């Protein structure tokens, strides 16, 4: 991958995990270091049946809002990055 983001970052959606509240949690309430609180909470994926294509669509809007990217640029970044993340690399 040409432009790997600095970690840690969610292995499902790719957002940076910079604050304690960004991290998901295990079933026993401990911090889950691989996934964010938007993707993983209480030991489970919040959208267990989401596909990688649906995740690309899901992450585009926040990427556009936080960076000012165009739709085309956000899609390109998501399509390049997501297949390498832990949740999706296992499925490939």
PLY file of the C-alpha trace (Angstrom):
ply
format ascii 1.0
element vertex 92
property float x
property float y
property float z
element edge 91
property int vertex1
property int vertex2
end_header
0.00 0.00 0.00
1.52 3.28 -1.08
0.19 5.60 1.63
-0.37 3.64 4.83
-1.90 5.85 7.52
-0.07 6.36 10.77
-1.47 4.04 13.42
-3.14 3.00 15.43
-6.27 2.99 13.34
-9.45 0.93 13.18
-8.96 -2.35 11.35
-12.51 -2.12 10.03
-13.09 1.47 8.87
-9.60 2.99 9.06
-10.28 5.96 11.34
-7.38 7.01 13.56
-7.58 5.84 17.16
-6.18 8.81 19.02
-8.39 9.27 22.10
-9.45 6.64 24.65
-13.09 7.00 23.61
-12.18 6.19 19.99
-11.43 2.56 20.84
-14.06 -0.18 20.84
-14.55 -2.45 23.83
-14.50 -6.15 24.59
-17.45 -7.98 26.15
-15.92 -7.44 29.60
-15.55 -3.68 29.02
-11.83 -3.56 28.27
-10.40 -1.48 25.44
-10.32 -3.27 22.09
-7.13 -2.04 20.40
-7.95 -3.11 16.84
-11.35 -1.49 16.28
-13.07 1.84 16.90
-16.19 2.39 18.97
-18.20 3.02 15.77
-17.40 -0.47 14.44
-16.95 -2.62 17.54
-18.50 -2.43 21.02
-19.16 -4.86 23.84
-17.17 -7.57 22.07
-19.06 -7.49 18.78
-19.19 -5.71 15.46
-22.03 -3.20 15.38
-22.63 -4.00 11.70
-21.63 -7.67 11.51
-22.97 -8.23 8.00
-21.58 -5.10 6.34
-19.58 -5.77 3.18
-16.38 -4.02 2.24
-18.24 -2.14 -0.51
-20.80 -0.94 2.03
-17.99 0.08 4.39
-16.38 2.12 1.62
-19.66 4.01 1.22
-19.97 4.33 5.02
-16.53 5.93 5.48
-16.67 8.28 2.52
-18.95 10.90 4.12
-16.84 11.38 7.28
-13.68 11.49 5.14
-15.18 14.22 2.96
-16.40 16.19 5.97
-13.14 15.98 7.92
-10.71 16.55 5.04
-12.62 18.42 2.34
-11.85 15.67 -0.19
-14.05 15.24 -3.23
-16.28 12.16 -3.49
-13.92 10.72 -6.09
-10.83 11.25 -3.92
-12.49 9.85 -0.78
-13.64 6.75 -2.67
-10.15 6.23 -4.09
-8.54 6.45 -0.64
-11.13 4.10 0.91
-10.82 1.59 -1.95
-7.04 1.62 -1.59
-6.91 1.40 2.21
-9.77 -0.82 3.37
-8.72 -4.10 1.68
-5.51 -4.04 3.75
-7.22 -3.61 7.12
-7.48 -6.64 9.39
-11.23 -7.15 9.08
-11.14 -7.18 5.29
-7.72 -8.71 4.60
-8.88 -11.95 6.23
-11.86 -12.12 3.89
-9.78 -11.56 0.76
0 1
1 2
2 3
3 4
4 5
5 6
6 7
7 8
8 9
9 10
10 11
11 12
12 13
13 14
14 15
15 16
16 17
17 18
18 19
19 20
20 21
21 22
22 23
23 24
24 25
25 26
26 27
27 28
28 29
29 30
30 31
31 32
32 33
33 34
34 35
35 36
36 37
37 38
38 39
39 40
40 41
41 42
42 43
43 44
44 45
45 46
46 47
47 48
48 49
49 50
50 51
51 52
52 53
53 54
54 55
55 56
56 57
57 58
58 59
59 60
60 61
61 62
62 63
63 64
64 65
65 66
66 67
67 68
68 69
69 70
70 71
71 72
72 73
73 74
74 75
75 76
76 77
77 78
78 79
79 80
80 81
81 82
82 83
83 84
84 85
85 86
86 87
87 88
88 89
89 90
90 91
